[in-house]
Each structure stands twice: as structure tokens, then as C-alpha cells.
């Protein structure tokens, strides 16, 4: 019998919850929502700047 060498640190999960189920079960405050939105804007700005540099050069 061959020795199993892959999938050693994984396990099966049950069904994933929908976004609406997550929101209902784990509500966030307005402060957290604003922090998430701000972080996403920063990432978007960084990616736009990075892509501009690579596309123009």
C-alpha cells in the first residue's frame, strides 16, 4: 500500500454559509464596516498605482 503524502493537513468542511447567513450570525458595527471600506479603498489605490507603473513602463 503506498504511503499517503498529500492532503495531510486538510480536512473536509461542511457546506459554506451564504453571505446573508454570515451577516445575520456575525453582525459588525459601523466602525468596523468603515474600517473595512477604508482598507479596501487603500488596497484599490495601491493596485491602481502599481498597475499604472507596470503598464506605462
mmCIF file of the N, C-alpha and C atoms, coordinates in Angstrom:
data_MODEL
# 
_entry.id   MODEL 
# 
loop_
_atom_site.group_PDB 
_atom_site.id 
_atom_site.type_symbol 
_atom_site.label_atom_id 
_atom_site.label_alt_id 
_atom_site.label_comp_id 
_atom_site.label_asym_id 
_atom_site.label_entity_id 
_atom_site.label_seq_id 
_atom_site.pdbx_PDB_ins_code 
_atom_site.Cartn_x 
_atom_site.Cartn_y 
_atom_site.Cartn_z 
_atom_site.occupancy 
_atom_site.B_iso_or_equiv 
_atom_site.pdbx_formal_charge 
_atom_site.auth_seq_id 
_atom_site.auth_comp_id 
_atom_site.auth_asym_id 
_atom_site.auth_atom_id 
_atom_site.pdbx_PDB_model_num 
ATOM 1   N N  . UNK A 1 1  ? 0.854   -1.185 0.000   1.00 0.00 ? 1  UNK A N  1 
ATOM 2   C CA . UNK A 1 1  ? 0.000   0.000  0.000   1.00 0.00 ? 1  UNK A CA 1 
ATOM 3   C C  . UNK A 1 1  ? 0.900   1.249  0.000   1.00 0.00 ? 1  UNK A C  1 
ATOM 4   N N  . UNK A 1 2  ? 0.662   2.192  -0.940  1.00 0.00 ? 2  UNK A N  1 
ATOM 5   C CA . UNK A 1 2  ? 1.507   3.391  -1.000  1.00 0.00 ? 2  UNK A CA 1 
ATOM 6   C C  . UNK A 1 2  ? 1.293   4.303  0.209   1.00 0.00 ? 2  UNK A C  1 
ATOM 7   N N  . UNK A 1 3  ? 2.347   4.996  0.569   1.00 0.00 ? 3  UNK A N  1 
ATOM 8   C CA . UNK A 1 3  ? 2.313   5.947  1.676   1.00 0.00 ? 3  UNK A CA 1 
ATOM 9   C C  . UNK A 1 3  ? 1.611   7.227  1.209   1.00 0.00 ? 3  UNK A C  1 
ATOM 10  N N  . UNK A 1 4  ? 0.633   7.681  1.952   1.00 0.00 ? 4  UNK A N  1 
ATOM 11  C CA . UNK A 1 4  ? -0.091  8.912  1.608   1.00 0.00 ? 4  UNK A CA 1 
ATOM 12  C C  . UNK A 1 4  ? 0.808   10.114 1.915   1.00 0.00 ? 4  UNK A C  1 
ATOM 13  N N  . UNK A 1 5  ? 1.057   10.944 0.901   1.00 0.00 ? 5  UNK A N  1 
ATOM 14  C CA . UNK A 1 5  ? 1.956   12.089 1.084   1.00 0.00 ? 5  UNK A CA 1 
ATOM 15  C C  . UNK A 1 5  ? 1.310   13.435 0.764   1.00 0.00 ? 5  UNK A C  1 
ATOM 16  N N  . UNK A 1 6  ? 0.073   13.442 0.303   1.00 0.00 ? 6  UNK A N  1 
ATOM 17  C CA . UNK A 1 6  ? -0.593  14.724 0.036   1.00 0.00 ? 6  UNK A CA 1 
ATOM 18  C C  . UNK A 1 6  ? -1.870  14.825 0.870   1.00 0.00 ? 6  UNK A C  1 
ATOM 19  N N  . UNK A 1 7  ? -2.371  16.027 0.965   1.00 0.00 ? 7  UNK A N  1 
ATOM 20  C CA . UNK A 1 7  ? -3.590  16.289 1.750   1.00 0.00 ? 7  UNK A CA 1 
ATOM 21  C C  . UNK A 1 7  ? -3.444  15.862 3.211   1.00 0.00 ? 7  UNK A C  1 
ATOM 22  N N  . UNK A 1 8  ? -2.245  16.029 3.762   1.00 0.00 ? 8  UNK A N  1 
ATOM 23  C CA . UNK A 1 8  ? -2.004  15.595 5.137   1.00 0.00 ? 8  UNK A CA 1 
ATOM 24  C C  . UNK A 1 8  ? -2.546  16.580 6.169   1.00 0.00 ? 8  UNK A C  1 
ATOM 25  N N  . UNK A 1 9  ? -2.660  17.850 5.800   1.00 0.00 ? 9  UNK A N  1 
ATOM 26  C CA . UNK A 1 9  ? -3.074  18.870 6.770   1.00 0.00 ? 9  UNK A CA 1 
ATOM 27  C C  . UNK A 1 9  ? -4.429  19.468 6.444   1.00 0.00 ? 9  UNK A C  1 
ATOM 28  N N  . UNK A 1 10 ? -5.234  18.758 5.677   1.00 0.00 ? 10 UNK A N  1 
ATOM 29  C CA . UNK A 1 10 ? -6.553  19.267 5.313   1.00 0.00 ? 10 UNK A CA 1 
ATOM 30  C C  . UNK A 1 10 ? -7.628  18.324 5.801   1.00 0.00 ? 10 UNK A C  1 
ATOM 31  N N  . UNK A 1 11 ? -8.812  18.855 5.896   1.00 0.00 ? 11 UNK A N  1 
ATOM 32  C CA . UNK A 1 11 ? -9.946  18.025 6.261   1.00 0.00 ? 11 UNK A CA 1 
ATOM 33  C C  . UNK A 1 11 ? -11.187 18.579 5.585   1.00 0.00 ? 11 UNK A C  1 
ATOM 34  N N  . UNK A 1 12 ? -12.160 17.747 5.400   1.00 0.00 ? 12 UNK A N  1 
ATOM 35  C CA . UNK A 1 12 ? -13.399 18.159 4.744   1.00 0.00 ? 12 UNK A CA 1 
ATOM 36  C C  . UNK A 1 12 ? -14.170 19.135 5.631   1.00 0.00 ? 12 UNK A C  1 
ATOM 37  N N  . UNK A 1 13 ? -14.831 20.090 4.992   1.00 0.00 ? 13 UNK A N  1 
ATOM 38  C CA . UNK A 1 13 ? -15.686 21.046 5.691   1.00 0.00 ? 13 UNK A CA 1 
ATOM 39  C C  . UNK A 1 13 ? -17.132 20.803 5.290   1.00 0.00 ? 13 UNK A C  1 
ATOM 40  N N  . UNK A 1 14 ? -18.029 21.275 6.108   1.00 0.00 ? 14 UNK A N  1 
ATOM 41  C CA . UNK A 1 14 ? -19.438 21.203 5.763   1.00 0.00 ? 14 UNK A CA 1 
ATOM 42  C C  . UNK A 1 14 ? -19.778 22.282 4.749   1.00 0.00 ? 14 UNK A C  1 
ATOM 43  N N  . UNK A 1 15 ? -21.036 22.458 4.444   1.00 0.00 ? 15 UNK A N  1 
ATOM 44  C CA . UNK A 1 15 ? -21.438 23.482 3.483   1.00 0.00 ? 15 UNK A CA 1 
ATOM 45  C C  . UNK A 1 15 ? -21.071 24.886 3.975   1.00 0.00 ? 15 UNK A C  1 
ATOM 46  N N  . UNK A 1 16 ? -20.665 25.729 3.052   1.00 0.00 ? 16 UNK A N  1 
ATOM 47  C CA . UNK A 1 16 ? -20.301 27.102 3.395   1.00 0.00 ? 16 UNK A CA 1 
ATOM 48  C C  . UNK A 1 16 ? -21.562 27.937 3.578   1.00 0.00 ? 16 UNK A C  1 
ATOM 49  N N  . UNK A 1 17 ? -21.582 28.825 4.573   1.00 0.00 ? 17 UNK A N  1 
ATOM 50  C CA . UNK A 1 17 ? -22.751 29.693 4.751   1.00 0.00 ? 17 UNK A CA 1 
ATOM 51  C C  . UNK A 1 17 ? -22.810 30.752 3.652   1.00 0.00 ? 17 UNK A C  1 
ATOM 52  N N  . UNK A 1 18 ? -23.996 31.217 3.364   1.00 0.00 ? 18 UNK A N  1 
ATOM 53  C CA . UNK A 1 18 ? -24.163 32.287 2.379   1.00 0.00 ? 18 UNK A CA 1 
ATOM 54  C C  . UNK A 1 18 ? -23.741 33.610 3.015   1.00 0.00 ? 18 UNK A C  1 
ATOM 55  N N  . UNK A 1 19 ? -23.456 34.622 2.210   1.00 0.00 ? 19 UNK A N  1 
ATOM 56  C CA . UNK A 1 19 ? -23.137 35.933 2.771   1.00 0.00 ? 19 UNK A CA 1 
ATOM 57  C C  . UNK A 1 19 ? -24.226 36.473 3.703   1.00 0.00 ? 19 UNK A C  1 
ATOM 58  N N  . UNK A 1 20 ? -25.488 36.269 3.344   1.00 0.00 ? 20 UNK A N  1 
ATOM 59  C CA . UNK A 1 20 ? -26.564 36.761 4.212   1.00 0.00 ? 20 UNK A CA 1 
ATOM 60  C C  . UNK A 1 20 ? -26.605 36.011 5.538   1.00 0.00 ? 20 UNK A C  1 
ATOM 61  N N  . UNK A 1 21 ? -26.299 34.718 5.519   1.00 0.00 ? 21 UNK A N  1 
ATOM 62  C CA . UNK A 1 21 ? -26.234 33.956 6.770   1.00 0.00 ? 21 UNK A CA 1 
ATOM 63  C C  . UNK A 1 21 ? -25.086 34.450 7.644   1.00 0.00 ? 21 UNK A C  1 
ATOM 64  N N  . UNK A 1 22 ? -23.941 34.732 7.025   1.00 0.00 ? 22 UNK A N  1 
ATOM 65  C CA . UNK A 1 22 ? -22.818 35.276 7.783   1.00 0.00 ? 22 UNK A CA 1 
ATOM 66  C C  . UNK A 1 22 ? -23.174 36.606 8.424   1.00 0.00 ? 22 UNK A C  1 
ATOM 67  N N  . UNK A 1 23 ? -23.804 37.484 7.652   1.00 0.00 ? 23 UNK A N  1 
ATOM 68  C CA . UNK A 1 23 ? -24.189 38.798 8.177   1.00 0.00 ? 23 UNK A CA 1 
ATOM 69  C C  . UNK A 1 23 ? -25.171 38.679 9.331   1.00 0.00 ? 23 UNK A C  1 
ATOM 70  N N  . UNK A 1 24 ? -26.103 37.763 9.209   1.00 0.00 ? 24 UNK A N  1 
ATOM 71  C CA . UNK A 1 24 ? -27.104 37.578 10.268  1.00 0.00 ? 24 UNK A CA 1 
ATOM 72  C C  . UNK A 1 24 ? -26.480 37.010 11.538  1.00 0.00 ? 24 UNK A C  1 
ATOM 73  N N  . UNK A 1 25 ? -25.530 36.097 11.368  1.00 0.00 ? 25 UNK A N  1 
ATOM 74  C CA . UNK A 1 25 ? -24.924 35.434 12.527  1.00 0.00 ? 25 UNK A CA 1 
ATOM 75  C C  . UNK A 1 25 ? -23.753 36.199 13.132  1.00 0.00 ? 25 UNK A C  1 
ATOM 76  N N  . UNK A 1 26 ? -23.138 37.098 12.355  1.00 0.00 ? 26 UNK A N  1 
ATOM 77  C CA . UNK A 1 26 ? -21.968 37.835 12.825  1.00 0.00 ? 26 UNK A CA 1 
ATOM 78  C C  . UNK A 1 26 ? -22.071 39.307 12.415  1.00 0.00 ? 26 UNK A C  1 
ATOM 79  N N  . UNK A 1 27 ? -22.991 40.045 13.020  1.00 0.00 ? 27 UNK A N  1 
ATOM 80  C CA . UNK A 1 27 ? -23.137 41.455 12.634  1.00 0.00 ? 27 UNK A CA 1 
ATOM 81  C C  . UNK A 1 27 ? -21.895 42.258 13.025  1.00 0.00 ? 27 UNK A C  1 
ATOM 82  N N  . UNK A 1 28 ? -21.638 43.339 12.271  1.00 0.00 ? 28 UNK A N  1 
ATOM 83  C CA . UNK A 1 28 ? -20.494 44.199 12.573  1.00 0.00 ? 28 UNK A CA 1 
ATOM 84  C C  . UNK A 1 28 ? -20.989 45.601 12.893  1.00 0.00 ? 28 UNK A C  1 
ATOM 85  N N  . UNK A 1 29 ? -20.167 46.333 13.609  1.00 0.00 ? 29 UNK A N  1 
ATOM 86  C CA . UNK A 1 29 ? -20.523 47.703 13.964  1.00 0.00 ? 29 UNK A CA 1 
ATOM 87  C C  . UNK A 1 29 ? -20.234 48.626 12.787  1.00 0.00 ? 29 UNK A C  1 
ATOM 88  N N  . UNK A 1 30 ? -20.761 49.843 12.861  1.00 0.00 ? 30 UNK A N  1 
ATOM 89  C CA . UNK A 1 30 ? -20.488 50.837 11.819  1.00 0.00 ? 30 UNK A CA 1 
ATOM 90  C C  . UNK A 1 30 ? -19.002 51.142 11.733  1.00 0.00 ? 30 UNK A C  1 
ATOM 91  N N  . UNK A 1 31 ? -18.318 51.176 12.877  1.00 0.00 ? 31 UNK A N  1 
ATOM 92  C CA . UNK A 1 31 ? -16.875 51.436 12.881  1.00 0.00 ? 31 UNK A CA 1 
ATOM 93  C C  . UNK A 1 31 ? -16.106 50.353 12.126  1.00 0.00 ? 31 UNK A C  1 
ATOM 94  N N  . UNK A 1 32 ? -16.478 49.113 12.342  1.00 0.00 ? 32 UNK A N  1 
ATOM 95  C CA . UNK A 1 32 ? -15.813 48.017 11.652  1.00 0.00 ? 32 UNK A CA 1 
ATOM 96  C C  . UNK A 1 32 ? -16.104 48.087 10.149  1.00 0.00 ? 32 UNK A C  1 
ATOM 97  N N  . UNK A 1 33 ? -17.335 48.371 9.789   1.00 0.00 ? 33 UNK A N  1 
ATOM 98  C CA . UNK A 1 33 ? -17.696 48.480 8.375   1.00 0.00 ? 33 UNK A CA 1 
ATOM 99  C C  . UNK A 1 33 ? -16.904 49.594 7.700   1.00 0.00 ? 33 UNK A C  1 
ATOM 100 N N  . UNK A 1 34 ? -16.736 50.714 8.378   1.00 0.00 ? 34 UNK A N  1 
ATOM 101 C CA . UNK A 1 34 ? -15.959 51.820 7.809   1.00 0.00 ? 34 UNK A CA 1 
ATOM 102 C C  . UNK A 1 34 ? -14.490 51.440 7.685   1.00 0.00 ? 34 UNK A C  1 
ATOM 103 N N  . UNK A 1 35 ? -13.958 50.735 8.650   1.00 0.00 ? 35 UNK A N  1 
ATOM 104 C CA . UNK A 1 35 ? -12.562 50.284 8.589   1.00 0.00 ? 35 UNK A CA 1 
ATOM 105 C C  . UNK A 1 35 ? -12.342 49.348 7.394   1.00 0.00 ? 35 UNK A C  1 
ATOM 106 N N  . UNK A 1 36 ? -13.282 48.452 7.175   1.00 0.00 ? 36 UNK A N  1 
ATOM 107 C CA . UNK A 1 36 ? -13.199 47.537 6.034   1.00 0.00 ? 36 UNK A CA 1 
ATOM 108 C C  . UNK A 1 36 ? -13.243 48.326 4.731   1.00 0.00 ? 36 UNK A C  1 
ATOM 109 N N  . UNK A 1 37 ? -14.177 49.255 4.617   1.00 0.00 ? 37 UNK A N  1 
ATOM 110 C CA . UNK A 1 37 ? -14.301 50.060 3.397   1.00 0.00 ? 37 UNK A CA 1 
ATOM 111 C C  . UNK A 1 37 ? -13.030 50.872 3.155   1.00 0.00 ? 37 UNK A C  1 
ATOM 112 N N  . UNK A 1 38 ? -12.488 51.456 4.208   1.00 0.00 ? 38 UNK A N  1 
ATOM 113 C CA . UNK A 1 38 ? -11.256 52.246 4.092   1.00 0.00 ? 38 UNK A CA 1 
ATOM 114 C C  . UNK A 1 38 ? -10.089 51.369 3.642   1.00 0.00 ? 38 UNK A C  1 
ATOM 115 N N  . UNK A 1 39 ? -9.973  50.201 4.226   1.00 0.00 ? 39 UNK A N  1 
ATOM 116 C CA . UNK A 1 39 ? -8.891  49.275 3.858   1.00 0.00 ? 39 UNK A CA 1 
ATOM 117 C C  . UNK A 1 39 ? -9.011  48.852 2.402   1.00 0.00 ? 39 UNK A C  1 
ATOM 118 N N  . UNK A 1 40 ? -10.226 48.597 1.960   1.00 0.00 ? 40 UNK A N  1 
ATOM 119 C CA . UNK A 1 40 ? -10.431 48.211 0.557   1.00 0.00 ? 40 UNK A CA 1 
ATOM 120 C C  . UNK A 1 40 ? -10.055 49.350 -0.386  1.00 0.00 ? 40 UNK A C  1 
ATOM 121 N N  . UNK A 1 41 ? -10.388 50.583 -0.004  1.00 0.00 ? 41 UNK A N  1 
ATOM 122 C CA . UNK A 1 41 ? -10.003 51.740 -0.833  1.00 0.00 ? 41 UNK A CA 1 
ATOM 123 C C  . UNK A 1 41 ? -8.495  51.869 -0.905  1.00 0.00 ? 41 UNK A C  1 
ATOM 124 N N  . UNK A 1 42 ? -7.803  51.650 0.198   1.00 0.00 ? 42 UNK A N  1 
ATOM 125 C CA . UNK A 1 42 ? -6.339  51.712 0.196   1.00 0.00 ? 42 UNK A CA 1 
ATOM 126 C C  . UNK A 1 42 ? -5.741  50.637 -0.710  1.00 0.00 ? 42 UNK A C  1 
ATOM 127 N N  . UNK A 1 43 ? -6.257  49.440 -0.638  1.00 0.00 ? 43 UNK A N  1 
ATOM 128 C CA . UNK A 1 43 ? -5.760  48.352 -1.483  1.00 0.00 ? 43 UNK A CA 1 
ATOM 129 C C  . UNK A 1 43 ? -6.015  48.667 -2.952  1.00 0.00 ? 43 UNK A C  1 
ATOM 130 N N  . UNK A 1 44 ? -7.207  49.164 -3.248  1.00 0.00 ? 44 UNK A N  1 
ATOM 131 C CA . UNK A 1 44 ? -7.537  49.517 -4.629  1.00 0.00 ? 44 UNK A CA 1 
ATOM 132 C C  . UNK A 1 44 ? -6.592  50.597 -5.153  1.00 0.00 ? 44 UNK A C  1 
ATOM 133 N N  . UNK A 1 45 ? -6.330  51.618 -4.356  1.00 0.00 ? 45 UNK A N  1 
ATOM 134 C CA . UNK A 1 45 ? -5.429  52.690 -4.766  1.00 0.00 ? 45 UNK A CA 1 
ATOM 135 C C  . UNK A 1 45 ? -4.020  52.150 -5.002  1.00 0.00 ? 45 UNK A C  1 
ATOM 136 N N  . UNK A 1 46 ? -3.559  51.290 -4.131  1.00 0.00 ? 46 UNK A N  1 
ATOM 137 C CA . UNK A 1 46 ? -2.231  50.692 -4.288  1.00 0.00 ? 46 UNK A CA 1 
ATOM 138 C C  . UNK A 1 46 ? -2.155  49.892 -5.576  1.00 0.00 ? 46 UNK A C  1 
ATOM 139 N N  . UNK A 1 47 ? -3.171  49.066 -5.827  1.00 0.00 ? 47 UNK A N  1 
ATOM 140 C CA . UNK A 1 47 ? -3.163  48.246 -7.035  1.00 0.00 ? 47 UNK A CA 1 
ATOM 141 C C  . UNK A 1 47 ? -3.230  49.099 -8.293  1.00 0.00 ? 47 UNK A C  1 
ATOM 142 N N  . UNK A 1 48 ? -4.040  50.149 -8.256  1.00 0.00 ? 48 UNK A N  1 
ATOM 143 C CA . UNK A 1 48 ? -4.113  51.036 -9.421  1.00 0.00 ? 48 UNK A CA 1 
ATOM 144 C C  . UNK A 1 48 ? -2.750  51.679 -9.683  1.00 0.00 ? 48 UNK A C  1 
ATOM 145 N N  . UNK A 1 49 ? -2.085  52.145 -8.648  1.00 0.00 ? 49 UNK A N  1 
ATOM 146 C CA . UNK A 1 49 ? -0.767  52.771 -8.787  1.00 0.00 ? 49 UNK A CA 1 
ATOM 147 C C  . UNK A 1 49 ? 0.256   51.759 -9.303  1.00 0.00 ? 49 UNK A C  1 
ATOM 148 N N  . UNK A 1 50 ? 0.236   50.571 -8.753  1.00 0.00 ? 50 UNK A N  1 
ATOM 149 C CA . UNK A 1 50 ? 1.178   49.535 -9.166  1.00 0.00 ? 50 UNK A CA 1 
ATOM 150 C C  . UNK A 1 50 ? 0.949   49.152 -10.621 1.00 0.00 ? 50 UNK A C  1 
ATOM 151 N N  . UNK A 1 51 ? -0.302  48.964 -11.010 1.00 0.00 ? 51 UNK A N  1 
ATOM 152 C CA . UNK A 1 51 ? -0.599  48.578 -12.381 1.00 0.00 ? 51 UNK A CA 1 
ATOM 153 C C  . UNK A 1 51 ? -0.237  49.682 -13.352 1.00 0.00 ? 51 UNK A C  1 
ATOM 154 N N  . UNK A 1 52 ? -0.419  50.934 -12.960 1.00 0.00 ? 52 UNK A N  1 
ATOM 155 C CA . UNK A 1 52 ? -0.050  52.055 -13.829 1.00 0.00 ? 52 UNK A CA 1 
ATOM 156 C C  . UNK A 1 52 ? 1.439   52.050 -14.064 1.00 0.00 ? 52 UNK A C  1 
ATOM 157 N N  . UNK A 1 53 ? 2.220   51.824 -13.034 1.00 0.00 ? 53 UNK A N  1 
ATOM 158 C CA . UNK A 1 53 ? 3.683   51.811 -13.150 1.00 0.00 ? 53 UNK A CA 1 
ATOM 159 C C  . UNK A 1 53 ? 4.108   50.693 -14.104 1.00 0.00 ? 53 UNK A C  1 
ATOM 160 N N  . UNK A 1 54 ? 3.552   49.511 -13.958 1.00 0.00 ? 54 UNK A N  1 
ATOM 161 C CA . UNK A 1 54 ? 3.954   48.392 -14.801 1.00 0.00 ? 54 UNK A CA 1 
ATOM 162 C C  . UNK A 1 54 ? 3.432   48.497 -16.226 1.00 0.00 ? 54 UNK A C  1 
ATOM 163 N N  . UNK A 1 55 ? 2.265   49.098 -16.395 1.00 0.00 ? 55 UNK A N  1 
ATOM 164 C CA . UNK A 1 55 ? 1.688   49.200 -17.732 1.00 0.00 ? 55 UNK A CA 1 
ATOM 165 C C  . UNK A 1 55 ? 2.333   50.317 -18.545 1.00 0.00 ? 55 UNK A C  1 
ATOM 166 N N  . UNK A 1 56 ? 2.773   51.374 -17.913 1.00 0.00 ? 56 UNK A N  1 
ATOM 167 C CA . UNK A 1 56 ? 3.345   52.533 -18.619 1.00 0.00 ? 56 UNK A CA 1 
ATOM 168 C C  . UNK A 1 56 ? 4.785   52.294 -18.989 1.00 0.00 ? 56 UNK A C  1 
ATOM 169 N N  . UNK A 1 57 ? 5.534   51.626 -18.142 1.00 0.00 ? 57 UNK A N  1 
ATOM 170 C CA . UNK A 1 57 ? 6.973   51.446 -18.357 1.00 0.00 ? 57 UNK A CA 1 
ATOM 171 C C  . UNK A 1 57 ? 7.306   50.751 -19.634 1.00 0.00 ? 57 UNK A C  1 
# 
